[in-house]
Amino acid sequence: MNRFVELPLIEPMYSTYHYQGPGVAIAASNPSIRFWYLSEVMNLTCTRRFLHGYTTPEIGIQNSTCGTNPYLEKKWYMLEYLKGYSNIIIRDMLDHGFYVYFNGVDDYYVEGKSWYREKHFNHDGLICGYNRDDKTYCLYAYDKNWVYRKFWTPQSGFDKGRTALFKAGIYGAICGYKPKPDIVTFSATTARAKLEEYLDSDFEKYPQTEDGMVYGTVVHDYIALYLGRLYDGSVPYERMDRRIFRLIWEHKKVMHERLRLMEKAFCTDGECSSRYARIVSAADAQRMMYAAHVMRQRNALLPTLARQLLAMSEEEKIILREMLTKTKGKRENETLA
């Protein structure tokens, strides 16, 4: 066993949630894994529970968790059964090139992490290195300033966070993730089919009177409803979901990259991706406006933000439908890897 290991990371595609970031961040040895996300991972999701008293819409992107990535080798271990061997197994996996994803650890005890010494919170994250000399782990997670980055933390705090939840009867797991060597190519045909799924979405298909998950473009409409609940106080300010517009912005950035690849593969002009750049800019502006509300409770911004979100969604649908029209019946002429 080594004294020191630090595995490399690259820029993730999605980093709103801990469970998303590692999917690409750990792919330094095989960056082509990015093409799987660009081909397959597109559909926005949310729940309708906030309409009935829940305080978050649980917005997400279908299949964006690192666990669904078929190009990552996975080794799961339940912490409940590892007893005193957890750290030995973690270090051994890192020695063999596996990044270690964990859950079931209380942030309160993990120095440098988002809720350290502030709030007891069962959270997850990624271990990408260790130092046996000073007994530390290198984590990739949201830090105390809510910046998603790599930082070192004492192993003792990680152990305290794990055992604290054990005493409460909560048992997490660790999973070793390692990029497979397969070279992944971009499939414009698959991306086109996913676009059709994304656009097949409205209130008729996902009515407000029902429960369950919502998929596709109508998620924007539901987020606008959520902003209305924030505005009228149905969702208290202190309980609001701070992450929703970051995820929407990340979704638009990836969609823009996808459109450019589709145009290249189908040999069409670059008009759709060029126009879509405005969507990315709009999502970024909305993200900053929402951040202003999060930091200073500027309720007057919320109706404006809802209107801007819905206008952006309508423009996005027009652009994406034009992309479908331009590529209808075409075969992709280029393999991108």
HELIX and SHEET records of a PDB file:
HELIX    1   1 PRO A   22  ALA A   25  1                                   4    
HELIX    2   2 ALA A   27  SER A   29  5                                   3    
HELIX    3   3 PRO A   31  ILE A   33  5                                   3    
HELIX    4   4 ARG A   34  GLU A   40  1                                   7    
HELIX    5   5 ARG A   49  HIS A   52  5                                   4    
HELIX    6   6 CYS A   66  THR A   68  5                                   3    
HELIX    7   7 LEU A   79  TYR A   81  5                                   3    
HELIX    8   8 LYS A   83  TYR A   85  5                                   3    
HELIX    9   9 SER A   86  ASP A   95  1                                  10    
HELIX   10  10 ASP A  107  TYR A  109  5                                   3    
HELIX   11  11 GLN A  155  LYS A  167  1                                  13    
HELIX   12  12 ALA A  188  LEU A  199  1                                  12    
HELIX   13  13 VAL A  218  ASP A  232  1                                  15    
HELIX   14  14 TYR A  237  ARG A  239  5                                   3    
HELIX   15  15 ILE A  244  PHE A  266  1                                  23    
HELIX   16  16 GLU A  271  ARG A  296  1                                  26    
HELIX   17  17 LEU A  301  THR A  327  1                                  27    
SHEET    1   A 5 PHE A   4  GLU A   6  0                                        
SHEET    2   A 5 ASN A 122  ASN A 131 -1                                        
SHEET    3   A 5 TYR A  99  ASP A 106 -1                                        
SHEET    4   A 5 ALA A 173  PRO A 179 -1                                        
SHEET    5   A 5 LEU A  72  MET A  78 -1                                        
SHEET    1   B 4 PHE A   4  GLU A   6  0                                        
SHEET    2   B 4 ASN A 122  ASN A 131 -1                                        
SHEET    3   B 4 THR A 136  TYR A 142 -1                                        
SHEET    4   B 4 TYR A 148  PRO A 154 -1                                        
SHEET    1   C 3 GLY A  60  ILE A  61  0                                        
SHEET    2   C 3 LEU A  44  THR A  47 -1                                        
SHEET    3   C 3 MET A 213  TYR A 215 -1                                        
END                                                                             
